[in-house]
Amino acid sequence: MYNVLVCDDDKAILDSVEIYLQNEGYKVYRATNGIEALTVAENTELHCIILDIMMPGMDGLTVTSKLRKDKNIPIILLS
């Protein structure tokens, strides 16, 4: 089973993406901001990250930059 992190501050988008991925057999981890996303990424073996660009606090591009320092996980950016 593949682990996917979905990070978005919009609950409706987060819920929708999670439903589609779970129906395809993925294990989904959720985050609602950049700090949560980094925490999940540090503590979980992830195979892909779906990441919103525009989030309050730490945006998706900053999260991507921080993740790239230590990990080479595929990232799909949502806008």
Backbone as XML, in Angstrom:
<?xml version="1.0"?>
<chain id="A" units="angstrom">
  <residue number="1" name="MET">
    <atom name="N" x="0.843" y="-1.175" z="0.000"/>
    <atom name="CA" x="0.000" y="0.000" z="0.000"/>
    <atom name="C" x="0.891" y="1.241" z="0.000"/>
  </residue>
  <residue number="2" name="TYR">
    <atom name="N" x="0.503" y="2.217" z="-0.802"/>
    <atom name="CA" x="1.247" y="3.463" z="-0.882"/>
    <atom name="C" x="0.660" y="4.502" z="0.067"/>
  </residue>
  <residue number="3" name="ASN">
    <atom name="N" x="1.546" y="5.290" z="0.673"/>
    <atom name="CA" x="1.148" y="6.345" z="1.594"/>
    <atom name="C" x="1.225" y="7.691" z="0.892"/>
  </residue>
  <residue number="4" name="VAL">
    <atom name="N" x="0.124" y="8.444" z="0.959"/>
    <atom name="CA" x="0.061" y="9.751" z="0.323"/>
    <atom name="C" x="-0.346" y="10.787" z="1.370"/>
  </residue>
  <residue number="5" name="LEU">
    <atom name="N" x="0.373" y="11.895" z="1.404"/>
    <atom name="CA" x="0.013" y="13.018" z="2.250"/>
    <atom name="C" x="-0.727" y="14.042" z="1.407"/>
  </residue>
  <residue number="6" name="VAL">
    <atom name="N" x="-1.895" y="14.452" z="1.879"/>
    <atom name="CA" x="-2.657" y="15.516" z="1.230"/>
    <atom name="C" x="-2.677" y="16.696" z="2.187"/>
  </residue>
  <residue number="7" name="CYS">
    <atom name="N" x="-2.222" y="17.839" z="1.705"/>
    <atom name="CA" x="-2.169" y="19.038" z="2.539"/>
    <atom name="C" x="-2.897" y="20.179" z="1.844"/>
  </residue>
  <residue number="8" name="ASP">
    <atom name="N" x="-3.961" y="20.640" z="2.473"/>
    <atom name="CA" x="-4.743" y="21.758" z="1.944"/>
    <atom name="C" x="-5.486" y="22.406" z="3.097"/>
  </residue>
  <residue number="9" name="ASP">
    <atom name="N" x="-5.599" y="23.729" z="3.087"/>
    <atom name="CA" x="-6.326" y="24.415" z="4.149"/>
    <atom name="C" x="-7.832" y="24.456" z="3.887"/>
  </residue>
  <residue number="10" name="ASP">
    <atom name="N" x="-8.259" y="24.038" z="2.702"/>
    <atom name="CA" x="-9.679" y="23.983" z="2.357"/>
    <atom name="C" x="-10.200" y="22.573" z="2.663"/>
  </residue>
  <residue number="11" name="LYS">
    <atom name="N" x="-11.050" y="22.450" z="3.674"/>
    <atom name="CA" x="-11.529" y="21.141" z="4.123"/>
    <atom name="C" x="-12.256" y="20.382" z="3.026"/>
  </residue>
  <residue number="12" name="ALA">
    <atom name="N" x="-13.034" y="21.068" z="2.201"/>
    <atom name="CA" x="-13.779" y="20.393" z="1.133"/>
    <atom name="C" x="-12.832" y="19.744" z="0.122"/>
  </residue>
  <residue number="13" name="ILE">
    <atom name="N" x="-11.767" y="20.436" z="-0.245"/>
    <atom name="CA" x="-10.787" y="19.875" z="-1.173"/>
    <atom name="C" x="-10.059" y="18.714" z="-0.519"/>
  </residue>
  <residue number="14" name="LEU">
    <atom name="N" x="-9.661" y="18.897" z="0.720"/>
    <atom name="CA" x="-8.972" y="17.842" z="1.461"/>
    <atom name="C" x="-9.822" y="16.583" z="1.530"/>
  </residue>
  <residue number="15" name="ASP">
    <atom name="N" x="-11.095" y="16.739" z="1.872"/>
    <atom name="CA" x="-12.003" y="15.593" z="1.962"/>
    <atom name="C" x="-12.178" y="14.909" z="0.605"/>
  </residue>
  <residue number="16" name="SER">
    <atom name="N" x="-12.352" y="15.696" z="-0.459"/>
    <atom name="CA" x="-12.572" y="15.132" z="-1.791"/>
    <atom name="C" x="-11.371" y="14.326" z="-2.282"/>
  </residue>
  <residue number="17" name="VAL">
    <atom name="N" x="-10.194" y="14.901" z="-2.157"/>
    <atom name="CA" x="-8.983" y="14.210" z="-2.609"/>
    <atom name="C" x="-8.774" y="12.943" z="-1.791"/>
  </residue>
  <residue number="18" name="GLU">
    <atom name="N" x="-9.018" y="13.022" z="-0.497"/>
    <atom name="CA" x="-8.871" y="11.852" z="0.364"/>
    <atom name="C" x="-9.806" y="10.722" z="-0.076"/>
  </residue>
  <residue number="19" name="ILE">
    <atom name="N" x="-11.060" y="11.037" z="-0.360"/>
    <atom name="CA" x="-12.029" y="10.012" z="-0.782"/>
    <atom name="C" x="-11.564" y="9.324" z="-2.061"/>
  </residue>
  <residue number="20" name="TYR">
    <atom name="N" x="-11.149" y="10.115" z="-3.055"/>
    <atom name="CA" x="-10.701" y="9.528" z="-4.321"/>
    <atom name="C" x="-9.489" y="8.623" z="-4.126"/>
  </residue>
  <residue number="21" name="LEU">
    <atom name="N" x="-8.528" y="9.074" z="-3.336"/>
    <atom name="CA" x="-7.323" y="8.271" z="-3.119"/>
    <atom name="C" x="-7.619" y="6.998" z="-2.336"/>
  </residue>
  <residue number="22" name="GLN">
    <atom name="N" x="-8.442" y="7.091" z="-1.309"/>
    <atom name="CA" x="-8.792" y="5.902" z="-0.533"/>
    <atom name="C" x="-9.530" y="4.883" z="-1.393"/>
  </residue>
  <residue number="23" name="ASN">
    <atom name="N" x="-10.394" y="5.359" z="-2.270"/>
    <atom name="CA" x="-11.116" y="4.448" z="-3.163"/>
    <atom name="C" x="-10.182" y="3.713" z="-4.120"/>
  </residue>
  <residue number="24" name="GLU">
    <atom name="N" x="-9.006" y="4.284" z="-4.371"/>
    <atom name="CA" x="-8.012" y="3.635" z="-5.227"/>
    <atom name="C" x="-7.025" y="2.789" z="-4.424"/>
  </residue>
  <residue number="25" name="GLY">
    <atom name="N" x="-7.205" y="2.722" z="-3.116"/>
    <atom name="CA" x="-6.390" y="1.851" z="-2.286"/>
    <atom name="C" x="-5.202" y="2.499" z="-1.597"/>
  </residue>
  <residue number="26" name="TYR">
    <atom name="N" x="-5.095" y="3.818" z="-1.640"/>
    <atom name="CA" x="-3.987" y="4.508" z="-0.980"/>
    <atom name="C" x="-4.301" y="4.765" z="0.482"/>
  </residue>
  <residue number="27" name="LYS">
    <atom name="N" x="-3.268" y="4.762" z="1.308"/>
    <atom name="CA" x="-3.414" y="5.196" z="2.693"/>
    <atom name="C" x="-3.145" y="6.696" z="2.699"/>
  </residue>
  <residue number="28" name="VAL">
    <atom name="N" x="-4.099" y="7.461" z="3.207"/>
    <atom name="CA" x="-4.030" y="8.914" z="3.124"/>
    <atom name="C" x="-3.747" y="9.526" z="4.492"/>
  </residue>
  <residue number="29" name="TYR">
    <atom name="N" x="-2.763" y="10.401" z="4.517"/>
    <atom name="CA" x="-2.470" y="11.218" z="5.686"/>
    <atom name="C" x="-2.904" y="12.631" z="5.340"/>
  </residue>
  <residue number="30" name="ARG">
    <atom name="N" x="-3.406" y="13.358" z="6.329"/>
    <atom name="CA" x="-3.945" y="14.697" z="6.107"/>
    <atom name="C" x="-3.163" y="15.738" z="6.885"/>
  </residue>
  <residue number="31" name="ALA">
    <atom name="N" x="-3.068" y="16.921" z="6.292"/>
    <atom name="CA" x="-2.503" y="18.077" z="6.983"/>
    <atom name="C" x="-3.258" y="19.305" z="6.487"/>
  </residue>
  <residue number="32" name="THR">
    <atom name="N" x="-3.460" y="20.269" z="7.371"/>
    <atom name="CA" x="-4.191" y="21.474" z="6.991"/>
    <atom name="C" x="-3.299" y="22.707" z="6.892"/>
  </residue>
  <residue number="33" name="ASN">
    <atom name="N" x="-2.013" y="22.525" z="7.140"/>
    <atom name="CA" x="-1.073" y="23.639" z="6.976"/>
    <atom name="C" x="0.338" y="23.082" z="6.761"/>
  </residue>
  <residue number="34" name="GLY">
    <atom name="N" x="1.246" y="23.981" z="6.429"/>
    <atom name="CA" x="2.604" y="23.561" z="6.107"/>
    <atom name="C" x="3.353" y="22.923" z="7.253"/>
  </residue>
  <residue number="35" name="ILE">
    <atom name="N" x="3.155" y="23.426" z="8.457"/>
    <atom name="CA" x="3.842" y="22.862" z="9.625"/>
    <atom name="C" x="3.403" y="21.419" z="9.858"/>
  </residue>
  <residue number="36" name="GLU">
    <atom name="N" x="2.092" y="21.181" z="9.777"/>
    <atom name="CA" x="1.581" y="19.804" z="9.926"/>
    <atom name="C" x="2.152" y="18.907" z="8.838"/>
  </residue>
  <residue number="37" name="ALA">
    <atom name="N" x="2.218" y="19.412" z="7.618"/>
    <atom name="CA" x="2.742" y="18.614" z="6.502"/>
    <atom name="C" x="4.189" y="18.200" z="6.757"/>
  </residue>
  <residue number="38" name="LEU">
    <atom name="N" x="4.998" y="19.130" z="7.237"/>
    <atom name="CA" x="6.398" y="18.806" z="7.527"/>
    <atom name="C" x="6.507" y="17.775" z="8.649"/>
  </residue>
  <residue number="39" name="THR">
    <atom name="N" x="5.664" y="17.890" z="9.653"/>
    <atom name="CA" x="5.675" y="16.938" z="10.766"/>
    <atom name="C" x="5.312" y="15.540" z="10.283"/>
  </residue>
  <residue number="40" name="VAL">
    <atom name="N" x="4.258" y="15.438" z="9.478"/>
    <atom name="CA" x="3.856" y="14.129" z="8.941"/>
    <atom name="C" x="4.978" y="13.569" z="8.080"/>
  </residue>
  <residue number="41" name="ALA">
    <atom name="N" x="5.578" y="14.408" z="7.238"/>
    <atom name="CA" x="6.642" y="13.942" z="6.345"/>
    <atom name="C" x="7.865" y="13.446" z="7.116"/>
  </residue>
  <residue number="42" name="GLU">
    <atom name="N" x="8.139" y="14.044" z="8.261"/>
    <atom name="CA" x="9.288" y="13.618" z="9.064"/>
    <atom name="C" x="9.030" y="12.293" z="9.768"/>
  </residue>
  <residue number="43" name="ASN">
    <atom name="N" x="7.768" y="12.013" z="10.088"/>
    <atom name="CA" x="7.443" y="10.849" z="10.915"/>
    <atom name="C" x="6.783" y="9.697" z="10.174"/>
  </residue>
  <residue number="44" name="THR">
    <atom name="N" x="6.621" y="9.822" z="8.864"/>
    <atom name="CA" x="5.889" y="8.822" z="8.102"/>
    <atom name="C" x="6.624" y="8.523" z="6.802"/>
  </residue>
  <residue number="45" name="GLU">
    <atom name="N" x="6.621" y="7.275" z="6.393"/>
    <atom name="CA" x="7.168" y="6.919" z="5.087"/>
    <atom name="C" x="6.123" y="7.258" z="4.032"/>
  </residue>
  <residue number="46" name="LEU">
    <atom name="N" x="6.400" y="8.301" z="3.265"/>
    <atom name="CA" x="5.460" y="8.752" z="2.247"/>
    <atom name="C" x="5.969" y="8.405" z="0.852"/>
  </residue>
  <residue number="47" name="HIS">
    <atom name="N" x="5.037" y="8.133" z="-0.048"/>
    <atom name="CA" x="5.385" y="7.832" z="-1.424"/>
    <atom name="C" x="5.039" y="8.986" z="-2.366"/>
  </residue>
  <residue number="48" name="CYS">
    <atom name="N" x="4.171" y="9.899" z="-1.904"/>
    <atom name="CA" x="3.785" y="11.062" z="-2.696"/>
    <atom name="C" x="3.135" y="12.090" z="-1.774"/>
  </residue>
  <residue number="49" name="ILE">
    <atom name="N" x="3.261" y="13.361" z="-2.148"/>
    <atom name="CA" x="2.615" y="14.437" z="-1.410"/>
    <atom name="C" x="1.806" y="15.278" z="-2.394"/>
  </residue>
  <residue number="50" name="ILE">
    <atom name="N" x="0.556" y="15.541" z="-2.040"/>
    <atom name="CA" x="-0.293" y="16.462" z="-2.800"/>
    <atom name="C" x="-0.430" y="17.699" z="-1.927"/>
  </residue>
  <residue number="51" name="LEU">
    <atom name="N" x="0.052" y="18.823" z="-2.437"/>
    <atom name="CA" x="0.285" y="19.991" z="-1.595"/>
    <atom name="C" x="-0.303" y="21.248" z="-2.221"/>
  </residue>
  <residue number="52" name="ASP">
    <atom name="N" x="-1.127" y="21.946" z="-1.460"/>
    <atom name="CA" x="-1.691" y="23.222" z="-1.896"/>
    <atom name="C" x="-0.606" y="24.294" z="-1.865"/>
  </residue>
  <residue number="53" name="ILE">
    <atom name="N" x="-0.593" y="25.146" z="-2.867"/>
    <atom name="CA" x="0.399" y="26.226" z="-2.900"/>
    <atom name="C" x="0.018" y="27.353" z="-1.948"/>
  </residue>
  <residue number="54" name="MET">
    <atom name="N" x="-1.233" y="27.782" z="-2.017"/>
    <atom name="CA" x="-1.681" y="28.950" z="-1.256"/>
    <atom name="C" x="-2.294" y="28.526" z="0.082"/>
  </residue>
  <residue number="55" name="MET">
    <atom name="N" x="-1.501" y="28.617" z="1.133"/>
    <atom name="CA" x="-1.972" y="28.320" z="2.483"/>
    <atom name="C" x="-1.495" y="29.428" z="3.407"/>
  </residue>
  <residue number="56" name="PRO">
    <atom name="N" x="-2.274" y="29.732" z="4.436"/>
    <atom name="CA" x="-1.810" y="30.739" z="5.401"/>
    <atom name="C" x="-0.614" y="30.210" z="6.189"/>
  </residue>
  <residue number="57" name="GLY">
    <atom name="N" x="0.194" y="31.114" z="6.654"/>
    <atom name="CA" x="1.380" y="30.692" z="7.407"/>
    <atom name="C" x="2.478" y="30.290" z="6.446"/>
  </residue>
  <residue number="58" name="MET">
    <atom name="N" x="2.741" y="29.001" z="6.373"/>
    <atom name="CA" x="3.775" y="28.487" z="5.478"/>
    <atom name="C" x="3.119" y="27.975" z="4.197"/>
  </residue>
  <residue number="59" name="ASP">
    <atom name="N" x="3.445" y="28.600" z="3.065"/>
    <atom name="CA" x="2.824" y="28.182" z="1.807"/>
    <atom name="C" x="3.462" y="26.905" z="1.259"/>
  </residue>
  <residue number="60" name="GLY">
    <atom name="N" x="2.834" y="26.352" z="0.241"/>
    <atom name="CA" x="3.277" y="25.086" z="-0.321"/>
    <atom name="C" x="4.667" y="25.136" z="-0.934"/>
  </residue>
  <residue number="61" name="LEU">
    <atom name="N" x="5.046" y="26.275" z="-1.495"/>
    <atom name="CA" x="6.385" y="26.378" z="-2.084"/>
    <atom name="C" x="7.465" y="26.347" z="-1.008"/>
  </residue>
  <residue number="62" name="THR">
    <atom name="N" x="7.185" y="26.964" z="0.124"/>
    <atom name="CA" x="8.138" y="26.925" z="1.237"/>
    <atom name="C" x="8.247" y="25.506" z="1.787"/>
  </residue>
  <residue number="63" name="VAL">
    <atom name="N" x="7.110" y="24.829" z="1.915"/>
    <atom name="CA" x="7.113" y="23.434" z="2.375"/>
    <atom name="C" x="7.933" y="22.574" z="1.420"/>
  </residue>
  <residue number="64" name="THR">
    <atom name="N" x="7.719" y="22.769" z="0.121"/>
    <atom name="CA" x="8.469" y="22.002" z="-0.883"/>
    <atom name="C" x="9.965" y="22.232" z="-0.729"/>
  </residue>
  <residue number="65" name="SER">
    <atom name="N" x="10.350" y="23.478" z="-0.556"/>
    <atom name="CA" x="11.766" y="23.808" z="-0.389"/>
    <atom name="C" x="12.363" y="23.122" z="0.840"/>
  </residue>
  <residue number="66" name="LYS">
    <atom name="N" x="11.642" y="23.138" z="1.945"/>
    <atom name="CA" x="12.130" y="22.488" z="3.167"/>
    <atom name="C" x="12.201" y="20.971" z="3.005"/>
  </residue>
  <residue number="67" name="LEU">
    <atom name="N" x="11.209" y="20.386" z="2.347"/>
    <atom name="CA" x="11.216" y="18.932" z="2.138"/>
    <atom name="C" x="12.373" y="18.499" z="1.252"/>
  </residue>
  <residue number="68" name="ARG">
    <atom name="N" x="12.689" y="19.296" z="0.249"/>
    <atom name="CA" x="13.745" y="18.941" z="-0.704"/>
    <atom name="C" x="15.132" y="18.911" z="-0.080"/>
  </residue>
  <residue number="69" name="LYS">
    <atom name="N" x="15.300" y="19.523" z="1.079"/>
    <atom name="CA" x="16.607" y="19.498" z="1.741"/>
    <atom name="C" x="16.986" y="18.096" z="2.179"/>
  </residue>
  <residue number="70" name="ASP">
    <atom name="N" x="15.977" y="17.271" z="2.562"/>
    <atom name="CA" x="16.260" y="15.949" z="3.111"/>
    <atom name="C" x="15.627" y="14.797" z="2.343"/>
  </residue>
  <residue number="71" name="LYS">
    <atom name="N" x="14.595" y="15.071" z="1.561"/>
    <atom name="CA" x="13.836" y="13.984" z="0.955"/>
    <atom name="C" x="13.652" y="14.221" z="-0.543"/>
  </residue>
  <residue number="72" name="ASN">
    <atom name="N" x="13.442" y="13.131" z="-1.264"/>
    <atom name="CA" x="13.157" y="13.197" z="-2.677"/>
    <atom name="C" x="11.822" y="12.523" z="-2.966"/>
  </residue>
  <residue number="73" name="ILE">
    <atom name="N" x="10.782" y="13.033" z="-2.331"/>
    <atom name="CA" x="9.435" y="12.487" z="-2.475"/>
    <atom name="C" x="8.750" y="13.218" z="-3.619"/>
  </residue>
  <residue number="74" name="PRO">
    <atom name="N" x="8.050" y="12.500" z="-4.506"/>
    <atom name="CA" x="7.275" y="13.192" z="-5.542"/>
    <atom name="C" x="6.227" y="14.102" z="-4.907"/>
  </residue>
  <residue number="75" name="ILE">
    <atom name="N" x="6.116" y="15.327" z="-5.441"/>
    <atom name="CA" x="5.164" y="16.307" z="-4.915"/>
    <atom name="C" x="4.311" y="16.819" z="-6.065"/>
  </residue>
  <residue number="76" name="ILE">
    <atom name="N" x="3.001" y="16.793" z="-5.861"/>
    <atom name="CA" x="2.057" y="17.376" z="-6.816"/>
    <atom name="C" x="1.517" y="18.641" z="-6.157"/>
  </residue>
  <residue number="77" name="LEU">
    <atom name="N" x="1.689" y="19.780" z="-6.817"/>
    <atom name="CA" x="1.240" y="21.049" z="-6.274"/>
    <atom name="C" x="-0.143" y="21.395" z="-6.807"/>
  </residue>
  <residue number="78" name="LEU">
    <atom name="N" x="-1.029" y="21.797" z="-5.900"/>
    <atom name="CA" x="-2.366" y="22.256" z="-6.267"/>
    <atom name="C" x="-2.392" y="23.774" z="-6.217"/>
  </residue>
  <residue number="79" name="SER">
    <atom name="N" x="-3.109" y="24.374" z="-7.145"/>
    <atom name="CA" x="-3.255" y="25.831" z="-7.089"/>
    <atom name="C" x="-4.703" y="26.217" z="-7.314"/>
  </residue>
</chain>
